Each structure stands twice: as structure tokens, then as C-alpha cells.
Amino acid sequence: MVEVNVIGGLIGGALIGLAASLLLLFNGRIAGISGIVGGIFSGNNFAERLWRALFVVGIVCGAALYSIICGAPYIQLQTNTPILIVAGLLVGFGTRLGSGCTSGHGVCGLARRSPRSLAATVTFILFGALTVFLLRHLSF
Amino acid sequence: MTGVLFGFGLSLSEMINPARVIGFLDVAGKWDATLLFVMGGALLVTAPLFPLILRRARPLLDRQFFVPTKSAIDRPLIVGAAIFGIGWGLGGFCPGPALAGLATASPSMALFVVAMIAGQWAAGRIVK
């Protein structure tokens, strides 16, 4: 199970990068998922909300398309539902406050050589690793 | 269309699977480097293309680029990223894969996404 998926990772990653590049080329927008989702509910005009909603629908369709072509992807939930809800709240809160997530800061921000994004990426990986360490190796 | 490509890439790279993400964050256990290859693959494309695209006067379908202009590394950025990191480590989902996970029609995924939107809303109220 811990075999590293190098090929899938590289190709999948390249597709994500290509999608982000096309969004920038055509629409002039940064493909930061947290920001795109946030803007659906707080956007100030209809066109602004529409492209965001379409992008989100596209992500769901893309994942569905993958399931149809390649079979359902493995999703091995790592925790129970209450913890997952707490995690969701933290992810939502943190990405809004820190203005970005793995895609916005990690993929797009680093490509723009933004020092803010580098600082954010290092911080969330560090705290993510710390959380996993505390959960897996210190408790129980 | 770009959303479809994004979602397909997320599935193909298995980043939709929290076991992969937690595996990456689990430095002290059986470390799984897949996420590193995903980010590397994405950056191999965006790092050369972004500067080229941004050299244009405007995007193809809009009048201007909408790119963040802030450059200060301030407290909200770091505190927010830290809170996000904790949530990421707890559940193994960041926003993109969580949305892609909706395609599996799993109730837990839907709850995660609802909680995420609630969290964003709460942060929006506090920051403004």
C-alpha cells in the first residue's frame, strides 16, 4: 500500500498544472480551489459566481469521468465522520484566513515565485506533518 | 473544461485518496512520496508556463489578469496556513480533492465539504 505512485502522480500532477495554466491563460484567474469555492458564496456579481460554480462542477465531473474510464478511485477514509467535520471546519477556516490551499499557494503561488505562497506551503506541510505525528505516534 | 481536467488529474494522481496524503505527512511512519511527485508534476508545467502567460497584456477571455498582489508575509497568512495544515493532517483532505470526492457520492465527503464552506464563512466574518 505504500508503494509510491510515481507515474500516476507525475501525470496527474501535470494535468493539474495544465488545468491551472489554461485557467490563467483563458480567464486570467488563479486556480486556487479554496478561493474559488469561497467566491461562489461571497462573490459580488453573477458572472463571478458563475465561472467559479462551473469550475467546481467541472472538478466533480472530471473525477466522475475518471471513475467511468479507469474505475472508482480508492478513497480510504483515515478517520471517523465527526473528526472529518472538524477537519473540514479547520480547512475552510484556515484556507480563508491564509488566503489559499495546496493548489493556490502550492501549485500556482510557487509557479509565480511568490514568497507568501512559499511561506504558506512550508507552514501547512509542517503543521500537517506535526498533526499526523501527534495522532499516529504519540497517542494510543 | 479546466475544472474537468483538474478533477481528472486529482483522481489519476490519487490525491483524492486521503491515505496518500496522510502517508505523505507521516514522515515518521511509512512515508509515501506520491504527493511530492504530484506537486512536482504540476510545477513542471506551471513554473515555465505561468511567467510566459503573465507576459501577455491580458488573458484570452477577459480584460485583465486577476493575480494576488499582496507580498507581505503576515500573521493571517501563517496562522491560516497552520490551521489549514492541522485540518489537512486530521482528515487527509484539502479543498480540491474534497470536491473531487463528491463524485463518489460519499456522505462523509459531502459533510466535509459543507463543514469546509462553513469554516470559510466563519473566517470571512472574522477577518472582515
HADDOCK unambig.tbl for C-alpha pairs under 7 A between the chains (distance, minus, plus):
assign (segid A and resid 2 and name CA) (segid B and resid 30 and name CA) 6.85 0.50 0.50
assign (segid A and resid 2 and name CA) (segid B and resid 32 and name CA) 5.86 0.50 0.50
assign (segid A and resid 4 and name CA) (segid B and resid 32 and name CA) 5.91 0.50 0.50
assign (segid A and resid 4 and name CA) (segid B and resid 33 and name CA) 5.96 0.50 0.50
assign (segid A and resid 4 and name CA) (segid B and resid 34 and name CA) 5.20 0.50 0.50
assign (segid A and resid 5 and name CA) (segid B and resid 34 and name CA) 5.42 0.50 0.50
assign (segid A and resid 6 and name CA) (segid B and resid 34 and name CA) 6.11 0.50 0.50
assign (segid A and resid 6 and name CA) (segid B and resid 37 and name CA) 6.21 0.50 0.50
assign (segid A and resid 8 and name CA) (segid B and resid 12 and name CA) 5.75 0.50 0.50
assign (segid A and resid 8 and name CA) (segid B and resid 13 and name CA) 4.85 0.50 0.50
assign (segid A and resid 9 and name CA) (segid B and resid 13 and name CA) 4.22 0.50 0.50
assign (segid A and resid 9 and name CA) (segid B and resid 34 and name CA) 5.87 0.50 0.50
assign (segid A and resid 9 and name CA) (segid B and resid 35 and name CA) 6.90 0.50 0.50
assign (segid A and resid 9 and name CA) (segid B and resid 37 and name CA) 5.28 0.50 0.50
assign (segid A and resid 9 and name CA) (segid B and resid 38 and name CA) 4.43 0.50 0.50
assign (segid A and resid 10 and name CA) (segid B and resid 37 and name CA) 5.27 0.50 0.50
assign (segid A and resid 10 and name CA) (segid B and resid 38 and name CA) 5.12 0.50 0.50
assign (segid A and resid 10 and name CA) (segid B and resid 40 and name CA) 6.97 0.50 0.50
assign (segid A and resid 10 and name CA) (segid B and resid 41 and name CA) 4.47 0.50 0.50
assign (segid A and resid 11 and name CA) (segid B and resid 41 and name CA) 6.55 0.50 0.50
assign (segid A and resid 12 and name CA) (segid B and resid 9 and name CA) 4.08 0.50 0.50
assign (segid A and resid 12 and name CA) (segid B and resid 10 and name CA) 6.09 0.50 0.50
assign (segid A and resid 12 and name CA) (segid B and resid 12 and name CA) 5.06 0.50 0.50
assign (segid A and resid 12 and name CA) (segid B and resid 13 and name CA) 4.33 0.50 0.50
assign (segid A and resid 12 and name CA) (segid B and resid 38 and name CA) 6.41 0.50 0.50
assign (segid A and resid 13 and name CA) (segid B and resid 9 and name CA) 6.26 0.50 0.50
assign (segid A and resid 13 and name CA) (segid B and resid 13 and name CA) 6.38 0.50 0.50
assign (segid A and resid 13 and name CA) (segid B and resid 38 and name CA) 4.07 0.50 0.50
assign (segid A and resid 13 and name CA) (segid B and resid 39 and name CA) 5.89 0.50 0.50
assign (segid A and resid 13 and name CA) (segid B and resid 40 and name CA) 7.00 0.50 0.50
assign (segid A and resid 13 and name CA) (segid B and resid 41 and name CA) 4.43 0.50 0.50
assign (segid A and resid 13 and name CA) (segid B and resid 42 and name CA) 4.31 0.50 0.50
assign (segid A and resid 14 and name CA) (segid B and resid 41 and name CA) 4.55 0.50 0.50
assign (segid A and resid 14 and name CA) (segid B and resid 42 and name CA) 4.39 0.50 0.50
assign (segid A and resid 14 and name CA) (segid B and resid 45 and name CA) 5.99 0.50 0.50
assign (segid A and resid 15 and name CA) (segid B and resid 5 and name CA) 6.40 0.50 0.50
assign (segid A and resid 15 and name CA) (segid B and resid 6 and name CA) 6.50 0.50 0.50
assign (segid A and resid 15 and name CA) (segid B and resid 9 and name CA) 5.02 0.50 0.50
assign (segid A and resid 15 and name CA) (segid B and resid 42 and name CA) 6.97 0.50 0.50
assign (segid A and resid 16 and name CA) (segid B and resid 5 and name CA) 6.85 0.50 0.50
assign (segid A and resid 16 and name CA) (segid B and resid 6 and name CA) 4.80 0.50 0.50
assign (segid A and resid 16 and name CA) (segid B and resid 9 and name CA) 5.29 0.50 0.50
assign (segid A and resid 16 and name CA) (segid B and resid 10 and name CA) 6.88 0.50 0.50
assign (segid A and resid 16 and name CA) (segid B and resid 42 and name CA) 5.78 0.50 0.50
assign (segid A and resid 17 and name CA) (segid B and resid 42 and name CA) 4.00 0.50 0.50
assign (segid A and resid 17 and name CA) (segid B and resid 43 and name CA) 6.35 0.50 0.50
assign (segid A and resid 17 and name CA) (segid B and resid 45 and name CA) 5.31 0.50 0.50
assign (segid A and resid 17 and name CA) (segid B and resid 46 and name CA) 5.31 0.50 0.50
assign (segid A and resid 18 and name CA) (segid B and resid 45 and name CA) 6.19 0.50 0.50
assign (segid A and resid 18 and name CA) (segid B and resid 46 and name CA) 6.96 0.50 0.50
assign (segid A and resid 19 and name CA) (segid B and resid 2 and name CA) 4.89 0.50 0.50
assign (segid A and resid 19 and name CA) (segid B and resid 5 and name CA) 5.73 0.50 0.50
assign (segid A and resid 19 and name CA) (segid B and resid 6 and name CA) 5.45 0.50 0.50
assign (segid A and resid 21 and name CA) (segid B and resid 46 and name CA) 6.02 0.50 0.50
assign (segid A and resid 21 and name CA) (segid B and resid 49 and name CA) 6.59 0.50 0.50
assign (segid A and resid 21 and name CA) (segid B and resid 50 and name CA) 6.45 0.50 0.50
assign (segid A and resid 22 and name CA) (segid B and resid 2 and name CA) 6.65 0.50 0.50
assign (segid A and resid 23 and name CA) (segid B and resid 2 and name CA) 6.22 0.50 0.50
assign (segid A and resid 24 and name CA) (segid B and resid 59 and name CA) 6.97 0.50 0.50
assign (segid A and resid 25 and name CA) (segid B and resid 53 and name CA) 5.90 0.50 0.50
assign (segid A and resid 25 and name CA) (segid B and resid 59 and name CA) 5.18 0.50 0.50
assign (segid A and resid 25 and name CA) (segid B and resid 60 and name CA) 6.25 0.50 0.50
assign (segid A and resid 26 and name CA) (segid B and resid 59 and name CA) 5.21 0.50 0.50
assign (segid A and resid 26 and name CA) (segid B and resid 60 and name CA) 4.60 0.50 0.50
assign (segid A and resid 26 and name CA) (segid B and resid 61 and name CA) 5.20 0.50 0.50
assign (segid A and resid 27 and name CA) (segid B and resid 59 and name CA) 5.77 0.50 0.50
assign (segid A and resid 27 and name CA) (segid B and resid 60 and name CA) 6.68 0.50 0.50
assign (segid A and resid 27 and name CA) (segid B and resid 61 and name CA) 5.46 0.50 0.50
assign (segid A and resid 27 and name CA) (segid B and resid 62 and name CA) 5.75 0.50 0.50
assign (segid A and resid 28 and name CA) (segid B and resid 59 and name CA) 5.00 0.50 0.50
assign (segid A and resid 28 and name CA) (segid B and resid 62 and name CA) 6.75 0.50 0.50
assign (segid A and resid 28 and name CA) (segid B and resid 64 and name CA) 6.55 0.50 0.50
assign (segid A and resid 28 and name CA) (segid B and resid 65 and name CA) 4.24 0.50 0.50
assign (segid A and resid 28 and name CA) (segid B and resid 66 and name CA) 5.65 0.50 0.50
assign (segid A and resid 29 and name CA) (segid B and resid 65 and name CA) 6.42 0.50 0.50
assign (segid A and resid 29 and name CA) (segid B and resid 66 and name CA) 5.28 0.50 0.50
assign (segid A and resid 29 and name CA) (segid B and resid 67 and name CA) 6.64 0.50 0.50
assign (segid A and resid 30 and name CA) (segid B and resid 67 and name CA) 6.47 0.50 0.50
assign (segid A and resid 33 and name CA) (segid B and resid 95 and name CA) 6.08 0.50 0.50
assign (segid A and resid 33 and name CA) (segid B and resid 96 and name CA) 5.63 0.50 0.50
assign (segid A and resid 34 and name CA) (segid B and resid 95 and name CA) 5.79 0.50 0.50
assign (segid A and resid 38 and name CA) (segid B and resid 120 and name CA) 6.55 0.50 0.50
assign (segid A and resid 55 and name CA) (segid B and resid 3 and name CA) 4.54 0.50 0.50
assign (segid A and resid 56 and name CA) (segid B and resid 3 and name CA) 6.38 0.50 0.50
assign (segid A and resid 58 and name CA) (segid B and resid 1 and name CA) 6.36 0.50 0.50
assign (segid A and resid 58 and name CA) (segid B and resid 3 and name CA) 4.08 0.50 0.50
assign (segid A and resid 58 and name CA) (segid B and resid 4 and name CA) 4.21 0.50 0.50
assign (segid A and resid 58 and name CA) (segid B and resid 7 and name CA) 6.95 0.50 0.50
assign (segid A and resid 59 and name CA) (segid B and resid 3 and name CA) 4.61 0.50 0.50
assign (segid A and resid 59 and name CA) (segid B and resid 4 and name CA) 4.88 0.50 0.50
assign (segid A and resid 59 and name CA) (segid B and resid 6 and name CA) 5.92 0.50 0.50
assign (segid A and resid 59 and name CA) (segid B and resid 7 and name CA) 3.97 0.50 0.50
assign (segid A and resid 59 and name CA) (segid B and resid 99 and name CA) 6.83 0.50 0.50
assign (segid A and resid 59 and name CA) (segid B and resid 100 and name CA) 5.65 0.50 0.50
assign (segid A and resid 60 and name CA) (segid B and resid 7 and name CA) 6.23 0.50 0.50
assign (segid A and resid 60 and name CA) (segid B and resid 99 and name CA) 6.24 0.50 0.50
assign (segid A and resid 60 and name CA) (segid B and resid 100 and name CA) 4.79 0.50 0.50
assign (segid A and resid 60 and name CA) (segid B and resid 102 and name CA) 6.33 0.50 0.50
assign (segid A and resid 60 and name CA) (segid B and resid 103 and name CA) 5.24 0.50 0.50
assign (segid A and resid 61 and name CA) (segid B and resid 4 and name CA) 5.79 0.50 0.50
assign (segid A and resid 62 and name CA) (segid B and resid 4 and name CA) 3.94 0.50 0.50
assign (segid A and resid 62 and name CA) (segid B and resid 5 and name CA) 6.01 0.50 0.50
assign (segid A and resid 62 and name CA) (segid B and resid 6 and name CA) 6.89 0.50 0.50
assign (segid A and resid 62 and name CA) (segid B and resid 7 and name CA) 4.29 0.50 0.50
assign (segid A and resid 62 and name CA) (segid B and resid 8 and name CA) 4.38 0.50 0.50
assign (segid A and resid 63 and name CA) (segid B and resid 7 and name CA) 4.84 0.50 0.50
assign (segid A and resid 63 and name CA) (segid B and resid 8 and name CA) 4.98 0.50 0.50
assign (segid A and resid 63 and name CA) (segid B and resid 11 and name CA) 5.76 0.50 0.50
assign (segid A and resid 63 and name CA) (segid B and resid 100 and name CA) 5.38 0.50 0.50
assign (segid A and resid 63 and name CA) (segid B and resid 103 and name CA) 6.07 0.50 0.50
assign (segid A and resid 64 and name CA) (segid B and resid 103 and name CA) 5.27 0.50 0.50
assign (segid A and resid 65 and name CA) (segid B and resid 8 and name CA) 6.99 0.50 0.50
assign (segid A and resid 66 and name CA) (segid B and resid 8 and name CA) 5.66 0.50 0.50
assign (segid A and resid 66 and name CA) (segid B and resid 11 and name CA) 6.59 0.50 0.50
assign (segid A and resid 73 and name CA) (segid B and resid 11 and name CA) 6.59 0.50 0.50
assign (segid A and resid 74 and name CA) (segid B and resid 17 and name CA) 5.95 0.50 0.50
assign (segid A and resid 75 and name CA) (segid B and resid 16 and name CA) 6.69 0.50 0.50
assign (segid A and resid 75 and name CA) (segid B and resid 17 and name CA) 4.42 0.50 0.50
assign (segid A and resid 75 and name CA) (segid B and resid 18 and name CA) 6.58 0.50 0.50
assign (segid A and resid 76 and name CA) (segid B and resid 17 and name CA) 6.02 0.50 0.50
assign (segid A and resid 76 and name CA) (segid B and resid 18 and name CA) 6.25 0.50 0.50
assign (segid A and resid 76 and name CA) (segid B and resid 19 and name CA) 5.73 0.50 0.50
assign (segid A and resid 77 and name CA) (segid B and resid 18 and name CA) 6.17 0.50 0.50
assign (segid A and resid 77 and name CA) (segid B and resid 19 and name CA) 6.97 0.50 0.50
assign (segid A and resid 78 and name CA) (segid B and resid 18 and name CA) 6.52 0.50 0.50
assign (segid A and resid 78 and name CA) (segid B and resid 19 and name CA) 6.39 0.50 0.50
assign (segid A and resid 78 and name CA) (segid B and resid 91 and name CA) 6.51 0.50 0.50
assign (segid A and resid 79 and name CA) (segid B and resid 91 and name CA) 6.43 0.50 0.50
assign (segid A and resid 81 and name CA) (segid B and resid 108 and name CA) 5.97 0.50 0.50
assign (segid A and resid 84 and name CA) (segid B and resid 91 and name CA) 5.34 0.50 0.50
assign (segid A and resid 84 and name CA) (segid B and resid 112 and name CA) 5.99 0.50 0.50
assign (segid A and resid 85 and name CA) (segid B and resid 111 and name CA) 6.37 0.50 0.50
assign (segid A and resid 85 and name CA) (segid B and resid 112 and name CA) 5.16 0.50 0.50
assign (segid A and resid 85 and name CA) (segid B and resid 115 and name CA) 5.63 0.50 0.50
assign (segid A and resid 87 and name CA) (segid B and resid 87 and name CA) 4.19 0.50 0.50
assign (segid A and resid 87 and name CA) (segid B and resid 88 and name CA) 6.69 0.50 0.50
assign (segid A and resid 87 and name CA) (segid B and resid 90 and name CA) 5.74 0.50 0.50
assign (segid A and resid 87 and name CA) (segid B and resid 91 and name CA) 5.45 0.50 0.50
assign (segid A and resid 88 and name CA) (segid B and resid 87 and name CA) 6.61 0.50 0.50
assign (segid A and resid 88 and name CA) (segid B and resid 112 and name CA) 4.86 0.50 0.50
assign (segid A and resid 88 and name CA) (segid B and resid 113 and name CA) 6.49 0.50 0.50
assign (segid A and resid 88 and name CA) (segid B and resid 115 and name CA) 4.85 0.50 0.50
assign (segid A and resid 88 and name CA) (segid B and resid 116 and name CA) 4.27 0.50 0.50
assign (segid A and resid 89 and name CA) (segid B and resid 115 and name CA) 4.87 0.50 0.50
assign (segid A and resid 89 and name CA) (segid B and resid 116 and name CA) 4.78 0.50 0.50
assign (segid A and resid 89 and name CA) (segid B and resid 118 and name CA) 6.46 0.50 0.50
assign (segid A and resid 89 and name CA) (segid B and resid 119 and name CA) 4.32 0.50 0.50
assign (segid A and resid 90 and name CA) (segid B and resid 83 and name CA) 5.93 0.50 0.50
assign (segid A and resid 90 and name CA) (segid B and resid 84 and name CA) 5.78 0.50 0.50
assign (segid A and resid 90 and name CA) (segid B and resid 87 and name CA) 4.91 0.50 0.50
assign (segid A and resid 90 and name CA) (segid B and resid 119 and name CA) 6.37 0.50 0.50
assign (segid A and resid 91 and name CA) (segid B and resid 83 and name CA) 6.90 0.50 0.50
assign (segid A and resid 91 and name CA) (segid B and resid 84 and name CA) 4.44 0.50 0.50
assign (segid A and resid 91 and name CA) (segid B and resid 87 and name CA) 5.04 0.50 0.50
assign (segid A and resid 91 and name CA) (segid B and resid 88 and name CA) 6.43 0.50 0.50
assign (segid A and resid 91 and name CA) (segid B and resid 94 and name CA) 6.88 0.50 0.50
assign (segid A and resid 91 and name CA) (segid B and resid 116 and name CA) 5.99 0.50 0.50
assign (segid A and resid 92 and name CA) (segid B and resid 116 and name CA) 4.10 0.50 0.50
assign (segid A and resid 92 and name CA) (segid B and resid 117 and name CA) 5.85 0.50 0.50
assign (segid A and resid 92 and name CA) (segid B and resid 118 and name CA) 6.96 0.50 0.50
assign (segid A and resid 92 and name CA) (segid B and resid 119 and name CA) 4.29 0.50 0.50
assign (segid A and resid 92 and name CA) (segid B and resid 120 and name CA) 4.38 0.50 0.50
assign (segid A and resid 93 and name CA) (segid B and resid 119 and name CA) 4.26 0.50 0.50
assign (segid A and resid 93 and name CA) (segid B and resid 120 and name CA) 4.67 0.50 0.50
assign (segid A and resid 93 and name CA) (segid B and resid 122 and name CA) 6.63 0.50 0.50
assign (segid A and resid 93 and name CA) (segid B and resid 123 and name CA) 5.05 0.50 0.50
assign (segid A and resid 94 and name CA) (segid B and resid 80 and name CA) 4.01 0.50 0.50
assign (segid A and resid 94 and name CA) (segid B and resid 81 and name CA) 5.75 0.50 0.50
assign (segid A and resid 94 and name CA) (segid B and resid 83 and name CA) 4.80 0.50 0.50
assign (segid A and resid 94 and name CA) (segid B and resid 84 and name CA) 4.28 0.50 0.50
assign (segid A and resid 95 and name CA) (segid B and resid 80 and name CA) 6.00 0.50 0.50
assign (segid A and resid 95 and name CA) (segid B and resid 81 and name CA) 6.52 0.50 0.50
assign (segid A and resid 95 and name CA) (segid B and resid 84 and name CA) 5.81 0.50 0.50
assign (segid A and resid 96 and name CA) (segid B and resid 120 and name CA) 5.41 0.50 0.50
assign (segid A and resid 96 and name CA) (segid B and resid 123 and name CA) 6.08 0.50 0.50
assign (segid A and resid 96 and name CA) (segid B and resid 124 and name CA) 6.80 0.50 0.50
assign (segid A and resid 97 and name CA) (segid B and resid 76 and name CA) 5.66 0.50 0.50
assign (segid A and resid 97 and name CA) (segid B and resid 77 and name CA) 6.45 0.50 0.50
assign (segid A and resid 97 and name CA) (segid B and resid 80 and name CA) 4.68 0.50 0.50
assign (segid A and resid 97 and name CA) (segid B and resid 123 and name CA) 6.05 0.50 0.50
assign (segid A and resid 98 and name CA) (segid B and resid 76 and name CA) 5.60 0.50 0.50
assign (segid A and resid 98 and name CA) (segid B and resid 77 and name CA) 3.89 0.50 0.50
assign (segid A and resid 98 and name CA) (segid B and resid 78 and name CA) 6.43 0.50 0.50
assign (segid A and resid 98 and name CA) (segid B and resid 79 and name CA) 6.83 0.50 0.50
assign (segid A and resid 98 and name CA) (segid B and resid 80 and name CA) 3.93 0.50 0.50
assign (segid A and resid 98 and name CA) (segid B and resid 81 and name CA) 5.20 0.50 0.50
assign (segid A and resid 99 and name CA) (segid B and resid 77 and name CA) 6.69 0.50 0.50
assign (segid A and resid 102 and name CA) (segid B and resid 94 and name CA) 6.93 0.50 0.50
assign (segid A and resid 107 and name CA) (segid B and resid 39 and name CA) 6.67 0.50 0.50
assign (segid A and resid 107 and name CA) (segid B and resid 42 and name CA) 6.41 0.50 0.50
assign (segid A and resid 107 and name CA) (segid B and resid 43 and name CA) 6.01 0.50 0.50
assign (segid A and resid 108 and name CA) (segid B and resid 46 and name CA) 6.89 0.50 0.50
assign (segid A and resid 111 and name CA) (segid B and resid 43 and name CA) 6.38 0.50 0.50
assign (segid A and resid 111 and name CA) (segid B and resid 46 and name CA) 5.58 0.50 0.50
assign (segid A and resid 111 and name CA) (segid B and resid 47 and name CA) 4.20 0.50 0.50
assign (segid A and resid 111 and name CA) (segid B and resid 50 and name CA) 6.40 0.50 0.50
assign (segid A and resid 112 and name CA) (segid B and resid 50 and name CA) 6.60 0.50 0.50
assign (segid A and resid 112 and name CA) (segid B and resid 51 and name CA) 6.93 0.50 0.50
assign (segid A and resid 115 and name CA) (segid B and resid 71 and name CA) 7.00 0.50 0.50
assign (segid A and resid 116 and name CA) (segid B and resid 71 and name CA) 6.04 0.50 0.50
assign (segid A and resid 116 and name CA) (segid B and resid 72 and name CA) 6.64 0.50 0.50
assign (segid A and resid 116 and name CA) (segid B and resid 73 and name CA) 5.25 0.50 0.50
assign (segid A and resid 120 and name CA) (segid B and resid 77 and name CA) 6.53 0.50 0.50
assign (segid A and resid 120 and name CA) (segid B and resid 78 and name CA) 6.00 0.50 0.50
assign (segid A and resid 120 and name CA) (segid B and resid 81 and name CA) 5.43 0.50 0.50
assign (segid A and resid 123 and name CA) (segid B and resid 78 and name CA) 6.65 0.50 0.50
assign (segid A and resid 123 and name CA) (segid B and resid 81 and name CA) 5.89 0.50 0.50
assign (segid A and resid 123 and name CA) (segid B and resid 82 and name CA) 5.76 0.50 0.50
assign (segid A and resid 124 and name CA) (segid B and resid 81 and name CA) 4.96 0.50 0.50
assign (segid A and resid 124 and name CA) (segid B and resid 82 and name CA) 5.13 0.50 0.50
assign (segid A and resid 124 and name CA) (segid B and resid 84 and name CA) 6.26 0.50 0.50
assign (segid A and resid 124 and name CA) (segid B and resid 85 and name CA) 4.01 0.50 0.50
assign (segid A and resid 125 and name CA) (segid B and resid 85 and name CA) 6.09 0.50 0.50
assign (segid A and resid 127 and name CA) (segid B and resid 82 and name CA) 5.60 0.50 0.50
assign (segid A and resid 127 and name CA) (segid B and resid 85 and name CA) 4.84 0.50 0.50
assign (segid A and resid 127 and name CA) (segid B and resid 86 and name CA) 5.59 0.50 0.50
assign (segid A and resid 128 and name CA) (segid B and resid 25 and name CA) 6.16 0.50 0.50
assign (segid A and resid 128 and name CA) (segid B and resid 85 and name CA) 4.24 0.50 0.50
assign (segid A and resid 128 and name CA) (segid B and resid 86 and name CA) 5.07 0.50 0.50
assign (segid A and resid 128 and name CA) (segid B and resid 88 and name CA) 5.83 0.50 0.50
assign (segid A and resid 128 and name CA) (segid B and resid 89 and name CA) 4.27 0.50 0.50
assign (segid A and resid 129 and name CA) (segid B and resid 25 and name CA) 4.37 0.50 0.50
assign (segid A and resid 129 and name CA) (segid B and resid 26 and name CA) 5.94 0.50 0.50
assign (segid A and resid 129 and name CA) (segid B and resid 27 and name CA) 6.75 0.50 0.50
assign (segid A and resid 129 and name CA) (segid B and resid 89 and name CA) 6.51 0.50 0.50
assign (segid A and resid 131 and name CA) (segid B and resid 86 and name CA) 5.67 0.50 0.50
assign (segid A and resid 131 and name CA) (segid B and resid 89 and name CA) 5.36 0.50 0.50
assign (segid A and resid 131 and name CA) (segid B and resid 90 and name CA) 6.69 0.50 0.50
assign (segid A and resid 132 and name CA) (segid B and resid 22 and name CA) 6.98 0.50 0.50
assign (segid A and resid 132 and name CA) (segid B and resid 25 and name CA) 6.43 0.50 0.50
assign (segid A and resid 132 and name CA) (segid B and resid 26 and name CA) 5.85 0.50 0.50
assign (segid A and resid 132 and name CA) (segid B and resid 89 and name CA) 5.38 0.50 0.50
assign (segid A and resid 132 and name CA) (segid B and resid 90 and name CA) 6.86 0.50 0.50
assign (segid A and resid 133 and name CA) (segid B and resid 26 and name CA) 6.30 0.50 0.50
assign (segid A and resid 133 and name CA) (segid B and resid 28 and name CA) 6.88 0.50 0.50
